[in-house]
Amino acid sequence: MVVVKAKPGESMDRLIQRFRKRIIQSGVLLEYRERERHKTQAEKRKENKYRVAHLREIQKKYPKDQ
């Protein structure tokens, strides 16, 4: 659970901005989106396959030996 307390003199816009940043950093938003809809095993495998392919492309473009 993410809790953000207002600092003295802080505007509501700044408070909301800090809250949104903490939500994203904590992974709550990502987890919510993943649980929003049930995924079949085939969909999970397909996503994982594309994720691995994407990571391989990144490693080809930016090798660690530079």
C-alpha positions as CSV (number, residue, x, y, z in Angstrom):
1,M,0.0,0.0,0.0
2,V,1.3,3.4,-1.0
3,V,0.9,6.3,1.4
4,V,1.9,9.9,0.5
5,K,1.5,12.6,3.1
6,A,1.3,16.2,2.1
7,K,4.3,18.4,3.0
8,P,3.6,21.9,4.4
9,G,2.9,24.3,1.6
10,E,2.8,21.6,-1.1
11,S,0.2,22.0,-3.8
12,M,-2.3,19.2,-4.7
13,D,-0.9,18.9,-8.1
14,R,2.6,18.1,-6.7
15,L,1.1,15.7,-4.2
16,I,-0.7,13.8,-6.9
17,Q,2.4,13.7,-9.0
18,R,4.4,12.2,-6.1
19,F,1.6,9.6,-5.5
20,R,1.6,8.6,-9.2
21,K,5.3,8.2,-9.2
22,R,5.3,6.0,-6.1
23,I,2.5,3.8,-7.5
24,I,4.5,3.2,-10.7
25,Q,7.7,2.5,-8.8
26,S,6.0,0.1,-6.4
27,G,4.6,-2.0,-9.3
28,V,1.0,-1.8,-8.1
29,L,-0.2,-0.4,-11.5
30,L,1.6,-3.1,-13.5
31,E,0.1,-5.8,-11.2
32,Y,-3.3,-4.3,-11.6
33,R,-3.1,-4.3,-15.4
34,E,-1.9,-7.9,-15.4
35,R,-4.8,-9.0,-13.2
36,E,-7.4,-7.0,-15.0
37,R,-8.1,-9.8,-17.5
38,H,-7.6,-13.5,-17.2
39,K,-4.9,-14.8,-19.5
40,T,-4.7,-18.3,-20.9
41,Q,-1.5,-20.3,-20.7
42,A,-1.1,-19.9,-24.5
43,E,-1.3,-16.1,-24.1
44,K,1.3,-16.2,-21.3
45,R,3.7,-18.3,-23.4
46,K,3.2,-16.0,-26.4
47,E,4.0,-12.9,-24.3
48,N,7.1,-14.6,-22.8
49,K,8.3,-15.6,-26.3
50,Y,8.0,-11.9,-27.5
51,R,9.6,-10.6,-24.3
52,V,12.6,-13.0,-24.8
53,A,13.0,-12.0,-28.4
54,H,12.9,-8.3,-27.5
55,L,15.6,-8.8,-24.9
56,R,17.8,-10.6,-27.4
57,E,17.4,-7.7,-29.9
58,I,18.4,-5.3,-27.2
59,Q,21.5,-7.3,-26.3
60,K,22.5,-7.4,-30.0
61,K,22.2,-3.7,-30.3
62,Y,24.0,-2.9,-27.0
63,P,26.5,-5.6,-26.1
64,K,27.9,-5.5,-22.6
65,D,31.5,-5.7,-23.8
66,Q,31.7,-2.1,-25.0
